[in-house]
Amino acid sequence: MGSFSLMHWLVLGVIAILLLGGGRFSNMMGDVAKGIKQFKKGMAEDDDDKPAPTRIEGKAAPEPTVRREAEPVREEQR
């Protein structure tokens, strides 16, 4: 109980083709196939490239800038 047999899947497939039309159904299946290919290509690219270091891993902490107080302007004596 609860699982579909091969006959159920065939009936559902025929109903889907009748409702959507043969051309529309084949276009959808083509789009699904393209999506799967792009997914596999993306997964293969992830394996080849090393991930870029994150902000914490890749860079040392920047040197803190020390603010010096401005020296007072001295007036020249006349």
PDB file of N, CA, C, O and CB in Angstrom:
ATOM      1  N   MET A   1       0.830  -1.175   0.000  1.00  0.00           N
ATOM      2  CA  MET A   1       0.000   0.000   0.000  1.00  0.00           C
ATOM      3  C   MET A   1       0.875   1.240   0.000  1.00  0.00           C
ATOM      4  O   MET A   1       1.928   1.275   0.638  1.00  0.00           O
ATOM      5  CB  MET A   1      -0.945  -0.003   1.199  1.00  0.00           C
ATOM      6  N   GLY A   2       0.436   2.233  -0.707  1.00  0.00           N
ATOM      7  CA  GLY A   2       1.146   3.503  -0.671  1.00  0.00           C
ATOM      8  C   GLY A   2       2.181   3.668  -1.759  1.00  0.00           C
ATOM      9  O   GLY A   2       2.638   4.787  -1.990  1.00  0.00           O
ATOM     10  N   SER A   3       2.570   2.606  -2.436  1.00  0.00           N
ATOM     11  CA  SER A   3       3.558   2.757  -3.500  1.00  0.00           C
ATOM     12  C   SER A   3       2.870   2.573  -4.851  1.00  0.00           C
ATOM     13  O   SER A   3       1.880   1.851  -4.972  1.00  0.00           O
ATOM     14  CB  SER A   3       4.723   1.738  -3.329  1.00  0.00           C
ATOM     15  N   PHE A   4       3.412   3.234  -5.845  1.00  0.00           N
ATOM     16  CA  PHE A   4       2.846   3.140  -7.177  1.00  0.00           C
ATOM     17  C   PHE A   4       3.497   2.003  -7.942  1.00  0.00           C
ATOM     18  O   PHE A   4       4.708   1.799  -7.860  1.00  0.00           O
ATOM     19  CB  PHE A   4       3.013   4.459  -7.931  1.00  0.00           C
ATOM     20  N   SER A   5       2.692   1.271  -8.681  1.00  0.00           N
ATOM     21  CA  SER A   5       3.229   0.231  -9.539  1.00  0.00           C
ATOM     22  C   SER A   5       3.570   0.836 -10.892  1.00  0.00           C
ATOM     23  O   SER A   5       3.299   2.011 -11.137  1.00  0.00           O
ATOM     24  CB  SER A   5       2.226  -0.940  -9.690  1.00  0.00           C
ATOM     25  N   LEU A   6       4.154   0.049 -11.754  1.00  0.00           N
ATOM     26  CA  LEU A   6       4.520   0.507 -13.088  1.00  0.00           C
ATOM     27  C   LEU A   6       3.288   0.959 -13.862  1.00  0.00           C
ATOM     28  O   LEU A   6       3.351   1.926 -14.621  1.00  0.00           O
ATOM     29  CB  LEU A   6       5.249  -0.600 -13.853  1.00  0.00           C
ATOM     30  N   MET A   7       2.183   0.274 -13.676  1.00  0.00           N
ATOM     31  CA  MET A   7       0.950   0.639 -14.379  1.00  0.00           C
ATOM     32  C   MET A   7       0.462   2.026 -13.952  1.00  0.00           C
ATOM     33  O   MET A   7       0.008   2.806 -14.788  1.00  0.00           O
ATOM     34  CB  MET A   7      -0.147  -0.411 -14.117  1.00  0.00           C
ATOM     35  N   HIS A   8       0.553   2.333 -12.671  1.00  0.00           N
ATOM     36  CA  HIS A   8       0.160   3.658 -12.197  1.00  0.00           C
ATOM     37  C   HIS A   8       1.006   4.748 -12.855  1.00  0.00           C
ATOM     38  O   HIS A   8       0.477   5.767 -13.300  1.00  0.00           O
ATOM     39  CB  HIS A   8       0.290   3.739 -10.669  1.00  0.00           C
ATOM     40  N   TRP A   9       2.324   4.528 -12.916  1.00  0.00           N
ATOM     41  CA  TRP A   9       3.210   5.526 -13.519  1.00  0.00           C
ATOM     42  C   TRP A   9       2.909   5.718 -15.000  1.00  0.00           C
ATOM     43  O   TRP A   9       2.945   6.844 -15.498  1.00  0.00           O
ATOM     44  CB  TRP A   9       4.670   5.118 -13.334  1.00  0.00           C
ATOM     45  N   LEU A  10       2.613   4.627 -15.711  1.00  0.00           N
ATOM     46  CA  LEU A  10       2.278   4.738 -17.135  1.00  0.00           C
ATOM     47  C   LEU A  10       0.988   5.529 -17.340  1.00  0.00           C
ATOM     48  O   LEU A  10       0.912   6.364 -18.241  1.00  0.00           O
ATOM     49  CB  LEU A  10       2.142   3.343 -17.762  1.00  0.00           C
ATOM     50  N   VAL A  11      -0.012   5.278 -16.524  1.00  0.00           N
ATOM     51  CA  VAL A  11      -1.275   6.021 -16.632  1.00  0.00           C
ATOM     52  C   VAL A  11      -1.048   7.498 -16.339  1.00  0.00           C
ATOM     53  O   VAL A  11      -1.563   8.358 -17.053  1.00  0.00           O
ATOM     54  CB  VAL A  11      -2.334   5.444 -15.667  1.00  0.00           C
ATOM     55  N   LEU A  12      -0.288   7.795 -15.305  1.00  0.00           N
ATOM     56  CA  LEU A  12       0.013   9.199 -14.989  1.00  0.00           C
ATOM     57  C   LEU A  12       0.785   9.868 -16.122  1.00  0.00           C
ATOM     58  O   LEU A  12       0.535  11.034 -16.427  1.00  0.00           O
ATOM     59  CB  LEU A  12       0.818   9.294 -13.683  1.00  0.00           C
ATOM     60  N   GLY A  13       1.705   9.160 -16.742  1.00  0.00           N
ATOM     61  CA  GLY A  13       2.459   9.706 -17.864  1.00  0.00           C
ATOM     62  C   GLY A  13       1.579  10.014 -19.052  1.00  0.00           C
ATOM     63  O   GLY A  13       1.723  11.066 -19.676  1.00  0.00           O
ATOM     64  N   VAL A  14       0.666   9.110 -19.376  1.00  0.00           N
ATOM     65  CA  VAL A  14      -0.252   9.322 -20.503  1.00  0.00           C
ATOM     66  C   VAL A  14      -1.161  10.514 -20.218  1.00  0.00           C
ATOM     67  O   VAL A  14      -1.399  11.334 -21.105  1.00  0.00           O
ATOM     68  CB  VAL A  14      -1.100   8.049 -20.772  1.00  0.00           C
ATOM     69  N   ILE A  15      -1.667  10.620 -18.999  1.00  0.00           N
ATOM     70  CA  ILE A  15      -2.526  11.753 -18.640  1.00  0.00           C
ATOM     71  C   ILE A  15      -1.746  13.065 -18.737  1.00  0.00           C
ATOM     72  O   ILE A  15      -2.273  14.064 -19.226  1.00  0.00           O
ATOM     73  CB  ILE A  15      -3.099  11.572 -17.212  1.00  0.00           C
ATOM     74  N   ALA A  16      -0.490  13.067 -18.272  1.00  0.00           N
ATOM     75  CA  ALA A  16       0.329  14.282 -18.347  1.00  0.00           C
ATOM     76  C   ALA A  16       0.561  14.697 -19.793  1.00  0.00           C
ATOM     77  O   ALA A  16       0.500  15.884 -20.115  1.00  0.00           O
ATOM     78  CB  ALA A  16       1.674  14.068 -17.643  1.00  0.00           C
ATOM     79  N   ILE A  17       0.825  13.730 -20.665  1.00  0.00           N
ATOM     80  CA  ILE A  17       1.049  14.046 -22.088  1.00  0.00           C
ATOM     81  C   ILE A  17      -0.233  14.577 -22.717  1.00  0.00           C
ATOM     82  O   ILE A  17      -0.183  15.511 -23.517  1.00  0.00           O
ATOM     83  CB  ILE A  17       1.545  12.794 -22.861  1.00  0.00           C
ATOM     84  N   LEU A  18      -1.377  14.000 -22.372  1.00  0.00           N
ATOM     85  CA  LEU A  18      -2.642  14.470 -22.918  1.00  0.00           C
ATOM     86  C   LEU A  18      -2.970  15.889 -22.449  1.00  0.00           C
ATOM     87  O   LEU A  18      -3.441  16.713 -23.232  1.00  0.00           O
ATOM     88  CB  LEU A  18      -3.764  13.520 -22.526  1.00  0.00           C
ATOM     89  N   LEU A  19      -2.720  16.167 -21.178  1.00  0.00           N
ATOM     90  CA  LEU A  19      -3.032  17.494 -20.641  1.00  0.00           C
ATOM     91  C   LEU A  19      -2.067  18.559 -21.147  1.00  0.00           C
ATOM     92  O   LEU A  19      -2.489  19.657 -21.511  1.00  0.00           O
ATOM     93  CB  LEU A  19      -3.007  17.462 -19.124  1.00  0.00           C
ATOM     94  N   LEU A  20      -0.794  18.246 -21.170  1.00  0.00           N
ATOM     95  CA  LEU A  20       0.205  19.248 -21.524  1.00  0.00           C
ATOM     96  C   LEU A  20       0.508  19.283 -23.016  1.00  0.00           C
ATOM     97  O   LEU A  20       1.027  20.283 -23.511  1.00  0.00           O
ATOM     98  CB  LEU A  20       1.473  18.991 -20.762  1.00  0.00           C
ATOM     99  N   GLY A  21       0.206  18.254 -23.715  1.00  0.00           N
ATOM    100  CA  GLY A  21       0.553  18.182 -25.125  1.00  0.00           C
ATOM    101  C   GLY A  21       1.953  17.615 -25.269  1.00  0.00           C
ATOM    102  O   GLY A  21       2.805  17.804 -24.400  1.00  0.00           O
ATOM    103  N   GLY A  22       2.181  16.923 -26.364  1.00  0.00           N
ATOM    104  CA  GLY A  22       3.460  16.247 -26.564  1.00  0.00           C
ATOM    105  C   GLY A  22       4.629  17.207 -26.647  1.00  0.00           C
ATOM    106  O   GLY A  22       5.678  16.955 -26.055  1.00  0.00           O
ATOM    107  N   GLY A  23       4.465  18.317 -27.380  1.00  0.00           N
ATOM    108  CA  GLY A  23       5.569  19.269 -27.545  1.00  0.00           C
ATOM    109  C   GLY A  23       5.948  19.941 -26.242  1.00  0.00           C
ATOM    110  O   GLY A  23       7.128  20.097 -25.929  1.00  0.00           O
ATOM    111  N   ARG A  24       4.939  20.338 -25.486  1.00  0.00           N
ATOM    112  CA  ARG A  24       5.196  21.021 -24.221  1.00  0.00           C
ATOM    113  C   ARG A  24       5.884  20.072 -23.230  1.00  0.00           C
ATOM    114  O   ARG A  24       6.797  20.470 -22.506  1.00  0.00           O
ATOM    115  CB  ARG A  24       3.876  21.564 -23.623  1.00  0.00           C
ATOM    116  N   PHE A  25       5.440  18.841 -23.211  1.00  0.00           N
ATOM    117  CA  PHE A  25       6.017  17.846 -22.295  1.00  0.00           C
ATOM    118  C   PHE A  25       7.474  17.573 -22.644  1.00  0.00           C
ATOM    119  O   PHE A  25       8.321  17.479 -21.754  1.00  0.00           O
ATOM    120  CB  PHE A  25       5.208  16.534 -22.340  1.00  0.00           C
ATOM    121  N   SER A  26       7.771  17.446 -23.944  1.00  0.00           N
ATOM    122  CA  SER A  26       9.161  17.187 -24.335  1.00  0.00           C
ATOM    123  C   SER A  26      10.041  18.405 -24.056  1.00  0.00           C
ATOM    124  O   SER A  26      11.211  18.251 -23.706  1.00  0.00           O
ATOM    125  CB  SER A  26       9.238  16.808 -25.827  1.00  0.00           C
ATOM    126  N   ASN A  27       9.493  19.614 -24.206  1.00  0.00           N
ATOM    127  CA  ASN A  27      10.265  20.821 -23.862  1.00  0.00           C
ATOM    128  C   ASN A  27      10.591  20.850 -22.370  1.00  0.00           C
ATOM    129  O   ASN A  27      11.696  21.220 -21.976  1.00  0.00           O
ATOM    130  CB  ASN A  27       9.483  22.098 -24.256  1.00  0.00           C
ATOM    131  N   MET A  28       9.624  20.457 -21.550  1.00  0.00           N
ATOM    132  CA  MET A  28       9.884  20.446 -20.110  1.00  0.00           C
ATOM    133  C   MET A  28      10.949  19.418 -19.756  1.00  0.00           C
ATOM    134  O   MET A  28      11.814  19.680 -18.920  1.00  0.00           O
ATOM    135  CB  MET A  28       8.595  20.155 -19.335  1.00  0.00           C
ATOM    136  N   MET A  29      10.890  18.257 -20.384  1.00  0.00           N
ATOM    137  CA  MET A  29      11.896  17.232 -20.108  1.00  0.00           C
ATOM    138  C   MET A  29      13.273  17.687 -20.593  1.00  0.00           C
ATOM    139  O   MET A  29      14.284  17.382 -19.959  1.00  0.00           O
ATOM    140  CB  MET A  29      11.505  15.899 -20.778  1.00  0.00           C
ATOM    141  N   GLY A  30      13.319  18.419 -21.722  1.00  0.00           N
ATOM    142  CA  GLY A  30      14.589  18.964 -22.199  1.00  0.00           C
ATOM    143  C   GLY A  30      15.159  19.979 -21.218  1.00  0.00           C
ATOM    144  O   GLY A  30      16.368  20.020 -20.992  1.00  0.00           O
ATOM    145  N   ASP A  31      14.287  20.795 -20.638  1.00  0.00           N
ATOM    146  CA  ASP A  31      14.740  21.774 -19.646  1.00  0.00           C
ATOM    147  C   ASP A  31      15.262  21.079 -18.395  1.00  0.00           C
ATOM    148  O   ASP A  31      16.246  21.515 -17.797  1.00  0.00           O
ATOM    149  CB  ASP A  31      13.599  22.733 -19.278  1.00  0.00           C
ATOM    150  N   VAL A  32      14.599  20.002 -18.006  1.00  0.00           N
ATOM    151  CA  VAL A  32      15.073  19.239 -16.842  1.00  0.00           C
ATOM    152  C   VAL A  32      16.452  18.656 -17.121  1.00  0.00           C
ATOM    153  O   VAL A  32      17.330  18.688 -16.260  1.00  0.00           O
ATOM    154  CB  VAL A  32      14.078  18.109 -16.482  1.00  0.00           C
ATOM    155  N   ALA A  33      16.641  18.121 -18.330  1.00  0.00           N
ATOM    156  CA  ALA A  33      17.939  17.538 -18.685  1.00  0.00           C
ATOM    157  C   ALA A  33      19.030  18.610 -18.691  1.00  0.00           C
ATOM    158  O   ALA A  33      20.141  18.359 -18.226  1.00  0.00           O
ATOM    159  CB  ALA A  33      17.862  16.849 -20.065  1.00  0.00           C
ATOM    160  N   LYS A  34      18.723  19.801 -19.212  1.00  0.00           N
ATOM    161  CA  LYS A  34      19.702  20.899 -19.206  1.00  0.00           C
ATOM    162  C   LYS A  34      20.059  21.300 -17.781  1.00  0.00           C
ATOM    163  O   LYS A  34      21.219  21.574 -17.474  1.00  0.00           O
ATOM    164  CB  LYS A  34      19.154  22.117 -19.974  1.00  0.00           C
ATOM    165  N   GLY A  35      19.057  21.331 -16.921  1.00  0.00           N
ATOM    166  CA  GLY A  35      19.307  21.671 -15.521  1.00  0.00           C
ATOM    167  C   GLY A  35      20.211  20.665 -14.842  1.00  0.00           C
ATOM    168  O   GLY A  35      21.090  21.035 -14.065  1.00  0.00           O
ATOM    169  N   ILE A  36      19.998  19.403 -15.131  1.00  0.00           N
ATOM    170  CA  ILE A  36      20.842  18.362 -14.536  1.00  0.00           C
ATOM    171  C   ILE A  36      22.273  18.487 -15.041  1.00  0.00           C
ATOM    172  O   ILE A  36      23.217  18.329 -14.268  1.00  0.00           O
ATOM    173  CB  ILE A  36      20.286  16.959 -14.855  1.00  0.00           C
ATOM    174  N   LYS A  37      22.443  18.772 -16.342  1.00  0.00           N
ATOM    175  CA  LYS A  37      23.793  18.935 -16.897  1.00  0.00           C
ATOM    176  C   LYS A  37      24.501  20.126 -16.262  1.00  0.00           C
ATOM    177  O   LYS A  37      25.680  20.036 -15.919  1.00  0.00           O
ATOM    178  CB  LYS A  37      23.731  19.113 -18.426  1.00  0.00           C
ATOM    179  N   GLN A  38      23.788  21.242 -16.101  1.00  0.00           N
ATOM    180  CA  GLN A  38      24.390  22.417 -15.475  1.00  0.00           C
ATOM    181  C   GLN A  38      24.766  22.126 -14.026  1.00  0.00           C
ATOM    182  O   GLN A  38      25.807  22.575 -13.545  1.00  0.00           O
ATOM    183  CB  GLN A  38      23.429  23.612 -15.542  1.00  0.00           C
ATOM    184  N   PHE A  39      23.919  21.377 -13.339  1.00  0.00           N
ATOM    185  CA  PHE A  39      24.221  21.027 -11.955  1.00  0.00           C
ATOM    186  C   PHE A  39      25.488  20.189 -11.870  1.00  0.00           C
ATOM    187  O   PHE A  39      26.356  20.446 -11.035  1.00  0.00           O
ATOM    188  CB  PHE A  39      23.051  20.274 -11.326  1.00  0.00           C
ATOM    189  N   LYS A  40      25.593  19.182 -12.741  1.00  0.00           N
ATOM    190  CA  LYS A  40      26.789  18.334 -12.739  1.00  0.00           C
ATOM    191  C   LYS A  40      28.026  19.138 -13.097  1.00  0.00           C
ATOM    192  O   LYS A  40      29.089  18.929 -12.513  1.00  0.00           O
ATOM    193  CB  LYS A  40      26.623  17.167 -13.716  1.00  0.00           C
ATOM    194  N   LYS A  41      27.903  20.063 -14.055  1.00  0.00           N
ATOM    195  CA  LYS A  41      29.027  20.904 -14.451  1.00  0.00           C
ATOM    196  C   LYS A  41      29.460  21.794 -13.280  1.00  0.00           C
ATOM    197  O   LYS A  41      30.653  21.964 -13.027  1.00  0.00           O
ATOM    198  CB  LYS A  41      28.652  21.767 -15.680  1.00  0.00           C
ATOM    199  N   GLY A  42      28.495  22.347 -12.585  1.00  0.00           N
ATOM    200  CA  GLY A  42      28.808  23.182 -11.430  1.00  0.00           C
ATOM    201  C   GLY A  42      29.489  22.404 -10.321  1.00  0.00           C
ATOM    202  O   GLY A  42      30.408  22.907  -9.674  1.00  0.00           O
ATOM    203  N   MET A  43      29.039  21.181 -10.102  1.00  0.00           N
ATOM    204  CA  MET A  43      29.661  20.353  -9.073  1.00  0.00           C
ATOM    205  C   MET A  43      31.094  19.990  -9.461  1.00  0.00           C
ATOM    206  O   MET A  43      31.976  19.941  -8.603  1.00  0.00           O
ATOM    207  CB  MET A  43      28.834  19.078  -8.839  1.00  0.00           C
ATOM    208  N   ALA A  44      31.329  19.737 -10.747  1.00  0.00           N
ATOM    209  CA  ALA A  44      32.680  19.404 -11.199  1.00  0.00           C
ATOM    210  C   ALA A  44      33.596  20.614 -11.069  1.00  0.00           C
ATOM    211  O   ALA A  44      34.766  20.459 -10.717  1.00  0.00           O
ATOM    212  CB  ALA A  44      32.658  18.905 -12.657  1.00  0.00           C
ATOM    213  N   GLU A  45      33.094  21.812 -11.343  1.00  0.00           N
ATOM    214  CA  GLU A  45      33.910  23.019 -11.207  1.00  0.00           C
ATOM    215  C   GLU A  45      34.268  23.274  -9.760  1.00  0.00           C
ATOM    216  O   GLU A  45      35.366  23.747  -9.468  1.00  0.00           O
ATOM    217  CB  GLU A  45      33.183  24.225 -11.781  1.00  0.00           C
ATOM    218  N   ASP A  46      33.361  22.971  -8.853  1.00  0.00           N
ATOM    219  CA  ASP A  46      33.645  23.155  -7.430  1.00  0.00           C
ATOM    220  C   ASP A  46      34.766  22.244  -6.968  1.00  0.00           C
ATOM    221  O   ASP A  46      35.566  22.629  -6.115  1.00  0.00           O
ATOM    222  CB  ASP A  46      32.395  22.899  -6.600  1.00  0.00           C
ATOM    223  N   ASP A  47      34.833  21.045  -7.518  1.00  0.00           N
ATOM    224  CA  ASP A  47      35.883  20.110  -7.123  1.00  0.00           C
ATOM    225  C   ASP A  47      37.243  20.544  -7.646  1.00  0.00           C
ATOM    226  O   ASP A  47      38.255  20.327  -6.979  1.00  0.00           O
ATOM    227  CB  ASP A  47      35.560  18.712  -7.624  1.00  0.00           C
ATOM    228  N   ASP A  48      37.289  21.157  -8.831  1.00  0.00           N
ATOM    229  CA  ASP A  48      38.556  21.550  -9.442  1.00  0.00           C
ATOM    230  C   ASP A  48      39.166  22.771  -8.765  1.00  0.00           C
ATOM    231  O   ASP A  48      40.367  22.796  -8.498  1.00  0.00           O
ATOM    232  CB  ASP A  48      38.355  21.831 -10.917  1.00  0.00           C
ATOM    233  N   ASP A  49      38.370  23.756  -8.495  1.00  0.00           N
ATOM    234  CA  ASP A  49      38.876  25.009  -7.932  1.00  0.00           C
ATOM    235  C   ASP A  49      38.991  24.903  -6.424  1.00  0.00           C
ATOM    236  O   ASP A  49      38.139  24.330  -5.745  1.00  0.00           O
ATOM    237  CB  ASP A  49      37.965  26.186  -8.313  1.00  0.00           C
ATOM    238  N   LYS A  50      40.062  25.470  -5.931  1.00  0.00           N
ATOM    239  CA  LYS A  50      40.173  25.568  -4.486  1.00  0.00           C
ATOM    240  C   LYS A  50      39.333  26.754  -4.062  1.00  0.00           C
ATOM    241  O   LYS A  50      39.339  27.786  -4.735  1.00  0.00           O
ATOM    242  CB  LYS A  50      41.663  25.717  -4.019  1.00  0.00           C
ATOM    243  N   PRO A  51      38.630  26.632  -2.989  1.00  0.00           N
ATOM    244  CA  PRO A  51      37.797  27.755  -2.575  1.00  0.00           C
ATOM    245  C   PRO A  51      38.670  28.937  -2.162  1.00  0.00           C
ATOM    246  O   PRO A  51      39.745  28.765  -1.588  1.00  0.00           O
ATOM    247  CB  PRO A  51      36.866  27.343  -1.419  1.00  0.00           C
ATOM    248  N   ALA A  52      38.198  30.105  -2.456  1.00  0.00           N
ATOM    249  CA  ALA A  52      38.914  31.315  -2.076  1.00  0.00           C
ATOM    250  C   ALA A  52      38.919  31.408  -0.552  1.00  0.00           C
ATOM    251  O   ALA A  52      37.932  31.066   0.099  1.00  0.00           O
ATOM    252  CB  ALA A  52      38.263  32.587  -2.718  1.00  0.00           C
ATOM    253  N   PRO A  53      40.014  31.863   0.003  1.00  0.00           N
ATOM    254  CA  PRO A  53      40.049  31.959   1.462  1.00  0.00           C
ATOM    255  C   PRO A  53      39.017  32.958   1.956  1.00  0.00           C
ATOM    256  O   PRO A  53      38.739  33.975   1.322  1.00  0.00           O
ATOM    257  CB  PRO A  53      41.449  32.360   1.946  1.00  0.00           C
ATOM    258  N   THR A  54      38.478  32.637   3.077  1.00  0.00           N
ATOM    259  CA  THR A  54      37.498  33.550   3.650  1.00  0.00           C
ATOM    260  C   THR A  54      38.217  34.735   4.259  1.00  0.00           C
ATOM    261  O   THR A  54      39.445  34.766   4.333  1.00  0.00           O
ATOM    262  CB  THR A  54      36.625  32.839   4.705  1.00  0.00           C
ATOM    263  N   ARG A  55      37.463  35.675   4.677  1.00  0.00           N
ATOM    264  CA  ARG A  55      38.056  36.884   5.229  1.00  0.00           C
ATOM    265  C   ARG A  55      38.923  36.561   6.445  1.00  0.00           C
ATOM    266  O   ARG A  55      39.959  37.189   6.664  1.00  0.00           O
ATOM    267  CB  ARG A  55      36.965  37.886   5.607  1.00  0.00           C
ATOM    268  N   ILE A  56      38.501  35.603   7.211  1.00  0.00           N
ATOM    269  CA  ILE A  56      39.246  35.261   8.421  1.00  0.00           C
ATOM    270  C   ILE A  56      40.488  34.452   8.066  1.00  0.00           C
ATOM    271  O   ILE A  56      41.555  34.688   8.633  1.00  0.00           O
ATOM    272  CB  ILE A  56      38.356  34.474   9.405  1.00  0.00           C
ATOM    273  N   GLU A  57      40.370  33.501   7.136  1.00  0.00           N
ATOM    274  CA  GLU A  57      41.486  32.625   6.805  1.00  0.00           C
ATOM    275  C   GLU A  57      42.532  33.310   5.944  1.00  0.00           C
ATOM    276  O   GLU A  57      43.727  33.077   6.123  1.00  0.00           O
ATOM    277  CB  GLU A  57      40.982  31.400   6.102  1.00  0.00           C
ATOM    278  N   GLY A  58      42.103  34.147   5.018  1.00  0.00           N
ATOM    279  CA  GLY A  58      43.004  34.642   3.993  1.00  0.00           C
ATOM    280  C   GLY A  58      43.783  35.885   4.351  1.00  0.00           C
ATOM    281  O   GLY A  58      44.852  36.118   3.787  1.00  0.00           O
ATOM    282  N   LYS A  59      43.297  36.670   5.247  1.00  0.00           N
ATOM    283  CA  LYS A  59      43.956  37.937   5.530  1.00  0.00           C
ATOM    284  C   LYS A  59      44.304  38.038   7.001  1.00  0.00           C
ATOM    285  O   LYS A  59      43.552  37.613   7.879  1.00  0.00           O
ATOM    286  CB  LYS A  59      43.072  39.109   5.114  1.00  0.00           C
ATOM    287  N   ALA A  60      45.454  38.606   7.235  1.00  0.00           N
ATOM    288  CA  ALA A  60      45.815  38.904   8.614  1.00  0.00           C
ATOM    289  C   ALA A  60      45.050  40.158   9.024  1.00  0.00           C
ATOM    290  O   ALA A  60      44.601  40.937   8.183  1.00  0.00           O
ATOM    291  CB  ALA A  60      47.371  39.097   8.778  1.00  0.00           C
ATOM    292  N   ALA A  61      44.919  40.326  10.294  1.00  0.00           N
ATOM    293  CA  ALA A  61      44.219  41.508  10.776  1.00  0.00           C
ATOM    294  C   ALA A  61      45.005  42.752  10.390  1.00  0.00           C
ATOM    295  O   ALA A  61      46.230  42.768  10.510  1.00  0.00           O
ATOM    296  CB  ALA A  61      44.013  41.443  12.307  1.00  0.00           C
ATOM    297  N   PRO A  62      44.335  43.769   9.940  1.00  0.00           N
ATOM    298  CA  PRO A  62      45.047  44.976   9.553  1.00  0.00           C
ATOM    299  C   PRO A  62      45.718  45.623  10.762  1.00  0.00           C
ATOM    300  O   PRO A  62      45.225  45.562  11.888  1.00  0.00           O
ATOM    301  CB  PRO A  62      44.092  45.965   8.883  1.00  0.00           C
ATOM    302  N   GLU A  63      46.845  46.234  10.486  1.00  0.00           N
ATOM    303  CA  GLU A  63      47.556  46.926  11.556  1.00  0.00           C
ATOM    304  C   GLU A  63      46.682  48.060  12.074  1.00  0.00           C
ATOM    305  O   GLU A  63      46.119  48.823  11.289  1.00  0.00           O
ATOM    306  CB  GLU A  63      48.931  47.466  11.061  1.00  0.00           C
ATOM    307  N   PRO A  64      46.569  48.169  13.371  1.00  0.00           N
ATOM    308  CA  PRO A  64      45.765  49.275  13.887  1.00  0.00           C
ATOM    309  C   PRO A  64      46.487  50.593  13.626  1.00  0.00           C
ATOM    310  O   PRO A  64      47.693  50.722  13.832  1.00  0.00           O
ATOM    311  CB  PRO A  64      45.483  49.096  15.404  1.00  0.00           C
ATOM    312  N   THR A  65      45.728  51.537  13.178  1.00  0.00           N
ATOM    313  CA  THR A  65      46.333  52.839  12.914  1.00  0.00           C
ATOM    314  C   THR A  65      46.330  53.645  14.197  1.00  0.00           C
ATOM    315  O   THR A  65      45.313  53.760  14.881  1.00  0.00           O
ATOM    316  CB  THR A  65      45.579  53.595  11.783  1.00  0.00           C
ATOM    317  N   VAL A  66      47.472  54.191  14.503  1.00  0.00           N
ATOM    318  CA  VAL A  66      47.617  54.981  15.716  1.00  0.00           C
ATOM    319  C   VAL A  66      47.423  56.435  15.329  1.00  0.00           C
ATOM    320  O   VAL A  66      48.137  56.978  14.486  1.00  0.00           O
ATOM    321  CB  VAL A  66      49.010  54.747  16.402  1.00  0.00           C
ATOM    322  N   ARG A  67      46.467  57.032  15.949  1.00  0.00           N
ATOM    323  CA  ARG A  67      46.207  58.435  15.657  1.00  0.00           C
ATOM    324  C   ARG A  67      47.063  59.280  16.594  1.00  0.00           C
ATOM    325  O   ARG A  67      46.993  59.168  17.818  1.00  0.00           O
ATOM    326  CB  ARG A  67      44.686  58.778  15.812  1.00  0.00           C
ATOM    327  N   ARG A  68      47.836  60.092  15.996  1.00  0.00           N
ATOM    328  CA  ARG A  68      48.631  61.015  16.799  1.00  0.00           C
ATOM    329  C   ARG A  68      47.883  62.326  16.898  1.00  0.00           C
ATOM    330  O   ARG A  68      47.248  62.794  15.953  1.00  0.00           O
ATOM    331  CB  ARG A  68      50.047  61.226  16.193  1.00  0.00           C
ATOM    332  N   GLU A  69      47.986  62.884  18.062  1.00  0.00           N
ATOM    333  CA  GLU A  69      47.342  64.187  18.219  1.00  0.00           C
ATOM    334  C   GLU A  69      48.187  65.221  17.501  1.00  0.00           C
ATOM    335  O   GLU A  69      49.416  65.174  17.524  1.00  0.00           O
ATOM    336  CB  GLU A  69      47.160  64.561  19.726  1.00  0.00           C
ATOM    337  N   ALA A  70      47.522  66.123  16.883  1.00  0.00           N
ATOM    338  CA  ALA A  70      48.228  67.160  16.145  1.00  0.00           C
ATOM    339  C   ALA A  70      49.006  68.036  17.128  1.00  0.00           C
ATOM    340  O   ALA A  70      48.518  68.401  18.198  1.00  0.00           O
ATOM    341  CB  ALA A  70      47.238  68.014  15.303  1.00  0.00           C
ATOM    342  N   GLU A  71      50.225  68.353  16.724  1.00  0.00           N
ATOM    343  CA  GLU A  71      51.025  69.230  17.581  1.00  0.00           C
ATOM    344  C   GLU A  71      50.469  70.637  17.475  1.00  0.00           C
ATOM    345  O   GLU A  71      50.050  71.076  16.404  1.00  0.00           O
ATOM    346  CB  GLU A  71      52.537  69.196  17.186  1.00  0.00           C
ATOM    347  N   PRO A  72      50.469  71.329  18.585  1.00  0.00           N
ATOM    348  CA  PRO A  72      49.947  72.706  18.532  1.00  0.00           C
ATOM    349  C   PRO A  72      50.836  73.561  17.636  1.00  0.00           C
ATOM    350  O   PRO A  72      52.059  73.424  17.612  1.00  0.00           O
ATOM    351  CB  PRO A  72      49.863  73.326  19.958  1.00  0.00           C
ATOM    352  N   VAL A  73      50.191  74.418  16.925  1.00  0.00           N
ATOM    353  CA  VAL A  73      50.917  75.313  16.016  1.00  0.00           C
ATOM    354  C   VAL A  73      51.603  76.378  16.867  1.00  0.00           C
ATOM    355  O   VAL A  73      50.969  77.058  17.674  1.00  0.00           O
ATOM    356  CB  VAL A  73      49.950  75.969  14.946  1.00  0.00           C
ATOM    357  N   ARG A  74      52.900  76.504  16.668  1.00  0.00           N
ATOM    358  CA  ARG A  74      53.648  77.516  17.432  1.00  0.00           C
ATOM    359  C   ARG A  74      53.830  78.743  16.582  1.00  0.00           C
ATOM    360  O   ARG A  74      54.190  78.666  15.407  1.00  0.00           O
ATOM    361  CB  ARG A  74      55.023  76.975  17.897  1.00  0.00           C
ATOM    362  N   GLU A  75      53.585  79.832  17.171  1.00  0.00           N
ATOM    363  CA  GLU A  75      53.803  81.084  16.460  1.00  0.00           C
ATOM    364  C   GLU A  75      55.283  81.453  16.597  1.00  0.00           C
ATOM    365  O   GLU A  75      55.894  81.324  17.658  1.00  0.00           O
ATOM    366  CB  GLU A  75      52.875  82.225  17.015  1.00  0.00           C
ATOM    367  N   GLU A  76      55.808  81.905  15.502  1.00  0.00           N
ATOM    368  CA  GLU A  76      57.209  82.300  15.546  1.00  0.00           C
ATOM    369  C   GLU A  76      57.339  83.621  16.325  1.00  0.00           C
ATOM    370  O   GLU A  76      56.495  84.513  16.236  1.00  0.00           O
ATOM    371  CB  GLU A  76      57.790  82.442  14.101  1.00  0.00           C
ATOM    372  N   GLN A  77      58.402  83.695  17.068  1.00  0.00           N
ATOM    373  CA  GLN A  77      58.621  84.931  17.824  1.00  0.00           C
ATOM    374  C   GLN A  77      59.264  85.950  16.909  1.00  0.00           C
ATOM    375  O   GLN A  77      60.104  85.611  16.075  1.00  0.00           O
ATOM    376  CB  GLN A  77      59.506  84.682  19.080  1.00  0.00           C
ATOM    377  N   ARG A  78      58.868  87.188  17.067  1.00  0.00           N
ATOM    378  CA  ARG A  78      59.407  88.238  16.221  1.00  0.00           C
ATOM    379  C   ARG A  78      60.501  88.958  16.908  1.00  0.00           C
ATOM    380  O   ARG A  78      61.080  89.885  16.343  1.00  0.00           O
ATOM    381  CB  ARG A  78      58.346  89.200  15.812  1.00  0.00           C
TER     382      ARG A  78
END
